[in-house]
């Protein structure tokens, strides 16, 4: 099948980091979704991929030329508890070199057992794989760094969870699958040589300009901090809740990875949790920034031998580096929130103005996305101020603040519309599309939803089917990991 340019540089790392494995064939592969625009960007022949042979390949029954399938080993803090992990149901085929010269991982998720399956079946169900495809494509359209989904292929076989569900394999595309937990894996084995090899490989792959610096490992850590600060600020700016920010789910590349119990907020509340397994709100919306710093602290601990041979000096270096996250996140968050309010200039009271709006939104159970899109729509904010006296005072402060900058109202509106999506993957729409597709009765809701999510900042289209929040918000709504 033409278009594959797979390489296998990850296998140059010490064997500690992976195990050779072969995908387990499935009974009757068939496409549920093929992401044709992504296939084209990868340099793949879309017409050839759309065939039965393409479905067999992306189910793991056949291998593309150049593939050397492996399961990656890593560890992770899951809800604060350290665990040895690894790819229990994912198999990395290799690294595709795209027409524009990028190197991206091609991974099959749900392709069968691996040495790290820990009594699991190595399989995945259609529903969670469609959720990953929908939400990751929405994140890509929003301009937020993310892994992407090339396809969901039905297997023709059941998987057994609480219920019997139709099985599927998802093809995930990522800048890499190197995680904080990958570094923790090397550190847990007390193998400094393997740790250094991993760091050198990761720098060469993601931050090649740092390789020649006097202190490349500290510079690399700073780059990871910057990427994570920007990423989490972007999540917060659109109301996205990852749901399971374990250290094995934090990618060194700065991409959003592992879409399990993820969702977008409707009503604004910092305590919002959707994950069925997050009983105490560890990964609630408002906790995402401090959890990101906590995860980076675990990365710094793993990298201590690379910072300095003297442990006390290494800890001092790591402490300063980790503390940078707060400053970087606050800068990134404030920058994005100013844009959502149409602000081009910076004033000392901007953070308080933003917090006052968020307080009002929480008190009134205002919809996060619709509030900001209303501010970005001429006349809508004025109407809201007319209808709600509690909002009127803040509105007047905001309008006065806008008047102190040289940019015109039209420029401010354009800035807001470029920063505040009018379309997000609403939970009820996602659930309806997944239910119809998983039953293999109707792919139209899924296709319409994916198409509608591709232009989240287009204020000219009337799409009440995907724009509107639920008529009756469900405070008990829960999402699941799918394992």
C-alpha positions in Angstrom: 0.0 0.0 0.0 1.7 3.2 -1.2 2.6 6.2 0.9 4.2 4.5 3.9 7.6 5.8 4.9 8.0 4.2 8.3 11.3 4.4 10.2 12.1 2.8 13.6 14.4 5.1 15.5 12.8 4.3 18.9 14.2 0.8 18.7 17.7 2.3 18.9 17.0 2.9 22.6 18.0 0.3 25.2 15.7 -2.7 25.2 14.5 -1.5 28.7 12.1 0.8 26.9 10.2 -1.6 24.6 9.3 -5.1 23.8 8.8 -6.6 20.2 5.2 -7.7 19.8 2.8 -8.6 17.0 -0.7 -7.3 16.7 -3.4 -10.0 17.2 -5.5 -10.4 14.0 -9.2 -9.7 14.3 -12.2 -11.4 12.7 -13.8 -8.9 10.4 -12.2 -5.4 10.1 -14.3 -2.6 8.6 -14.0 1.2 8.8 -16.2 3.1 11.2 -14.2 6.3 10.4 -11.3 7.1 8.2 -9.8 10.6 8.6 -9.0 11.3 5.0 -7.5 14.9 5.6 -5.1 13.4 8.1 -4.2 10.5 5.8 -3.4 13.0 3.1 -1.2 15.1 5.5 0.7 11.9 6.3 1.4 11.3 2.7 -0.8 8.2 2.5 -2.8 7.1 -0.6 -6.3 7.7 0.6 -8.0 5.7 -2.1 -5.9 2.6 -1.3 -6.4 3.1 2.4 -10.2 3.2 2.0 -10.3 -0.4 0.7 -10.7 -3.7 2.7 -7.0 -4.1 2.6 -6.6 -0.7 4.3 -9.1 -1.8 7.0 -7.1 -5.0 7.5 -3.9 -3.0 7.8 -5.2 -0.5 10.4 -6.8 -3.3 12.4 -3.3 -4.9 12.7 -4.1 -8.0 10.6 -1.5 -6.9 8.1 1.6 -4.6 8.5 2.6 -1.7 6.4 6.1 -1.8 4.8 8.8 -0.8 7.2 6.8 -1.6 10.3 8.6 -3.1 13.3 5.8 -3.4 15.9 6.7 -2.8 19.6 5.0 -2.1 22.9 6.5 0.8 24.8 7.4 0.4 28.5 6.8 3.2 31.0 5.7 3.8 34.5 3.4 6.4 36.0 1.8 8.0 39.0 -1.9 7.0 38.7 -4.0 9.2 41.0 -0.7 9.8 43.0 0.4 6.2 43.3 3.5 5.0 41.4 2.9 2.0 39.1 4.8 0.1 36.5 2.8 0.3 33.3 3.6 0.1 29.6 1.4 -0.3 26.5 -1.1 -2.8 27.6 -3.3 -2.6 24.4 -1.3 -0.3 22.1 1.3 -1.3 19.5 3.7 1.2 17.9 4.2 0.3 14.2 6.9 2.9 13.5 7.5 6.6 12.7 6.0 8.0 9.5 8.0 10.7 7.7 5.4 13.1 6.3 5.7 15.0 3.1 6.6 18.2 5.0 9.4 16.3 6.9 7.8 15.7 10.3 8.3 12.5 12.1 5.2 11.1 13.8 4.4 7.8 15.6 1.8 5.5 14.1 0.2 3.5 16.9 -2.6 0.9 16.9 -4.7 1.2 20.1 -6.7 -2.0 20.9 -4.5 -4.2 18.8 -4.1 -7.1 21.3 -2.2 -8.2 24.3 1.4 -7.1 25.0 3.9 -8.0 27.7 2.4 -5.1 29.7 -1.3 -6.0 29.5 -1.4 -7.1 33.2 -4.2 -9.7 32.6 -6.0 -7.3 30.3 -7.4 -8.3 27.0 -5.5 -5.8 24.9 -8.6 -4.7 23.2 -10.7 -1.6 22.9 -14.4 -0.9 22.4 -15.9 1.2 19.6 -17.3 3.9 21.9 -14.2 5.1 23.7 -12.2 5.0 20.4 -14.8 7.2 18.8 -14.6 9.5 21.7 -10.9 9.9 21.2 -11.3 10.5 17.5 -14.0 13.1 18.0 -12.3 15.0 20.8 -8.8 14.9 19.5 -10.0 16.2 16.1 -11.9 18.9 17.9 -8.7 19.9 19.8 -6.7 20.0 16.6 -9.3 22.3 15.0 -9.2 24.5 18.1 -5.4 24.9 17.6 -4.5 23.0 20.7 -1.5 20.6 20.5 -2.8 17.0 20.4 -2.4 13.5 19.2 -4.7 12.7 16.3 -6.8 9.8 15.1 -6.3 8.4 11.6 -9.1 5.8 11.8 -11.4 3.7 13.9 -11.8 0.2 12.6 -14.5 -2.1 13.9 -13.1 -5.6 14.6 -16.2 -7.7 14.2 -15.4 -9.1 17.7 -16.9 -8.3 21.1 -15.0 -6.9 24.1 -16.1 -7.6 27.6 -16.4 -4.8 30.1 -19.4 -4.1 32.3 -21.3 -5.0 29.2 -20.5 -6.9 26.0 -19.4 -4.1 23.5 -18.4 -4.1 19.9 -14.6 -4.0 19.5 -12.5 -1.5 17.6 -8.9 -0.5 16.9 -7.9 3.2 16.8 -4.9 4.4 14.8 -3.2 7.2 16.8 -0.8 9.7 15.3 1.6 11.5 17.7 4.7 13.6 17.6 5.9 10.8 19.9 4.6 8.6 22.7 7.4 9.6 25.1 5.9 10.4 28.5 6.9 11.7 31.9 6.3 8.1 32.8 8.9 6.9 30.3 11.6 8.8 32.2 10.2 7.5 35.5 10.6 4.0 34.1 14.3 4.5 33.6 14.7 6.1 37.0 12.9 3.3 38.7 15.4 0.9 37.2 18.2 3.1 38.5 19.8 2.9 35.0 21.5 6.2 34.5 22.8 5.1 31.2 19.3 4.3 29.9 18.0 7.6 31.3 20.7 9.5 29.5 20.0 7.7 26.3 16.3 8.4 26.6 17.0 12.1 27.3 19.4 12.4 24.4 17.0 10.7 22.0 14.1 12.9 23.1 16.2 16.1 22.7 17.2 15.0 19.3 13.6 14.3 18.3 11.8 17.2 19.9 14.4 19.9 20.8 17.4 19.4 18.5 18.6 23.0 18.9 19.3 22.3 22.6 21.7 19.4 22.0 24.8 21.7 21.8 23.9 23.9 24.8 26.2 23.9 27.9 23.5 22.3 30.0 21.2 20.5 27.5 19.2 18.5 30.1 18.2 21.6 32.2 17.3 23.4 28.9 15.3 20.4 27.8 13.4 20.4 31.1 12.7 24.1 30.8 11.3 23.5 27.3 9.0 20.7 28.6 7.8 23.1 31.4 7.0 25.8 28.8 5.1 23.4 26.6 3.0 22.0 29.4 2.3 25.5 30.8 1.0 26.6 27.3 -1.0 23.4 26.9 -2.8 23.5 30.2 -3.5 27.2 29.7 -5.1 26.3 26.3 -7.2 23.6 28.0 -8.4 26.1 30.6 -9.3 28.7 28.0 -11.8 26.4 26.2 -13.2 24.6 29.3 -11.5 21.2 28.5 -11.1 18.7 31.2 -8.6 15.9 30.5 -10.0 13.7 33.3 -6.9 11.5 34.0 -3.7 13.5 34.3 -1.5 10.7 35.5 2.2 11.1 34.7 1.9 8.4 32.0 -0.6 10.7 30.3 1.7 13.7 30.1 3.5 13.7 26.7 7.0 15.3 26.6 6.1 16.7 23.2 3.5 19.0 24.8 0.6 17.3 23.0 -2.7 16.3 24.6 -2.6 12.5 24.8 -4.8 9.7 26.1 -8.4 10.8 25.7 -10.2 8.6 28.2 -12.7 10.3 30.5 -12.3 13.7 28.9 -15.0 16.2 28.2 -15.8 19.9 27.9 -17.6 21.9 30.5 -21.1 23.3 29.9 -21.8 25.4 33.0 -18.7 27.0 34.5 -17.5 25.4 37.7 -13.8 24.9 38.6 -14.8 21.8 40.5 -16.2 20.1 37.5 -15.3 16.4 37.2 -16.5 14.0 34.5 -14.3 10.9 35.1 -16.1 8.0 36.7 -12.9 7.0 38.6 -12.0 10.5 40.0 -14.0 10.2 43.1 -12.2 13.0 45.0 -11.8 15.5 42.1 -8.0 15.2 41.8 -8.2 16.0 38.1 -11.1 18.6 38.3 -10.9 21.5 35.9 -9.6 23.9 38.5 -6.9 21.4 39.6 -5.3 20.9 36.2 -2.6 23.6 36.5 -1.3 22.4 39.9 -1.5 18.8 38.8 0.6 19.6 35.8 3.2 21.1 38.1 3.0 18.0 40.3 3.7 15.8 37.3 6.6 18.0 36.2 8.1 17.6 39.7 8.0 13.8 39.1 9.8 14.3 35.8 12.4 16.5 37.6 12.9 13.8 40.2 13.5 11.2 37.5 16.0 13.5 35.8 18.1 14.4 38.9 21.2 12.4 37.8 21.3 14.4 34.6 21.1 17.7 36.3 24.2 17.3 38.5 26.2 14.4 39.9 25.8 16.0 43.4 22.3 15.2 44.5 21.8 18.3 46.6 22.9 20.5 43.7 20.6 18.5 41.3 17.7 19.1 43.7 18.4 22.8 43.8 18.4 23.0 40.0 15.2 20.9 39.8 13.4 23.1 42.4 14.1 26.3 40.5 13.1 24.7 37.2 9.8 23.3 38.5 8.8 26.6 40.1 9.1 28.3 36.7 5.8 26.5 35.8 3.7 28.8 37.9 5.0 32.0 36.2 4.8 30.4 32.8 1.3 29.1 33.2 0.0 32.4 34.6 1.5 34.3 31.7 0.0 31.9 29.1 -3.4 31.8 30.8 -3.6 35.6 31.1 -2.5 36.0 27.5 -5.3 33.8 26.3 -8.0 35.2 28.6 -7.1 38.7 27.5 -7.6 37.6 23.9 -11.0 36.2 24.8 -12.0 39.6 26.2 -10.7 41.4 23.1 -7.8 43.0 25.0 -4.6 43.8 23.0 -2.9 45.8 25.8 -2.0 44.7 29.3 -3.1 46.5 32.5 -2.5 45.5 36.2 -6.2 45.0 36.9 -6.8 42.6 34.0 -6.5 39.4 36.1 -9.1 40.7 38.5 -11.5 41.7 35.7 -11.2 38.1 34.3 -11.7 36.5 37.7 -14.8 38.7 38.4 -16.4 37.4 35.2 -15.6 33.8 36.1 -17.1 34.4 39.6 -20.3 35.7 38.0 -20.4 32.7 35.6 -20.0 30.2 38.5 -22.6 32.0 40.6 -25.2 32.0 37.8 -24.3 28.6 36.3 -23.4 30.3 33.0 -22.4 28.2 30.1 -18.6 28.6 29.6 -18.5 28.5 25.8 -21.7 30.5 25.2 -20.7 33.3 27.6 -17.4 34.0 25.8 -19.0 33.6 22.3 -21.7 36.1 23.4 -19.0 38.6 24.4 -17.6 38.1 20.9 -21.0 38.7 19.1 -22.1 42.2 18.5 -25.2 43.0 20.4 -25.3 39.7 22.4 -23.3 41.0 25.4 -25.4 44.2 25.5 -28.6 42.1 25.6 -27.1 40.0 28.4 -26.3 43.2 30.4 -29.8 44.5 29.8 -31.4 41.2 31.0 -29.2 40.5 34.0 -28.4 43.3 36.5 -25.7 41.2 38.2 -23.8 41.1 34.9 -24.3 44.8 34.0 -21.7 46.2 36.4 -19.0 43.9 35.0 -20.1 44.7 31.5 -19.6 48.4 32.0 -16.1 47.8 33.6 -15.1 45.7 30.6 -16.4 48.2 28.1 -14.5 51.0 29.8 -11.4 48.8 29.7 -11.8 48.2 26.0 -12.0 51.9 25.5 -8.6 52.5 27.0 -6.8 50.6 24.2 -6.1 52.0 20.7 -7.7 49.2 18.8 -11.2 49.6 17.4 -14.3 47.7 18.6 -14.2 45.7 15.3 -10.6 44.7 16.0 -11.5 43.6 19.5 -14.4 41.6 18.2 -12.2 39.8 15.7 -9.7 39.0 18.4 -12.4 37.6 20.6 -13.9 35.5 17.8 -10.5 34.1 17.0 -10.0 33.1 20.6 -13.4 31.9 21.8 -14.9 28.9 19.9 -18.5 28.9 19.1 -18.4 25.1 18.6 -17.1 22.5 21.0 -17.9 18.8 21.2 -20.9 19.1 23.4 -21.2 16.0 25.7 -24.8 15.2 24.7 -23.9 15.5 21.0 -20.8 13.3 21.4 -22.8 10.7 23.3 -25.6 10.6 20.6 -23.1 10.3 17.8 -21.2 7.5 19.6 -24.4 5.6 20.4 -25.6 5.7 16.9 -22.2 4.7 15.4 -21.5 2.0 18.0 -24.8 0.3 17.2 -23.6 0.3 13.6 -27.0 1.7 12.5 -26.3 5.3 11.7 -23.0 7.1 11.0 -24.6 10.3 10.0 -24.7 12.0 13.4 -21.0 11.1 13.8 -20.0 12.4 10.4 -22.0 15.6 10.9 -20.5 16.2 14.3 -16.9 15.7 13.0 -17.6 18.0 10.1 -19.1 20.7 12.3 -16.1 20.6 14.7 -13.6 21.3 12.0 -14.4 25.1 12.1 -14.9 26.0 15.7 -14.3 29.7 15.3 -16.7 30.2 12.4 -19.4 32.6 13.8 -21.3 32.7 10.4 -22.8 29.2 10.5 -26.0 28.4 12.3 -25.6 24.9 13.7 -28.0 24.5 16.6 -27.6 20.7 16.5 -24.0 21.0 17.7 -23.8 24.6 19.0 -26.5 24.4 21.7 -25.8 23.3 25.2 -28.2 20.6 26.6 -31.7 21.8 27.4 -31.3 20.1 30.8 -27.7 19.9 32.0 -26.8 16.6 33.6 -24.7 17.1 36.7 -24.3 13.4 37.0 -22.7 13.0 33.5 -19.7 10.7 33.7 -17.1 9.5 31.2 -15.1 6.3 31.3 -11.6 5.2 30.4 -12.8 2.2 28.3 -10.3 -0.2 29.8 
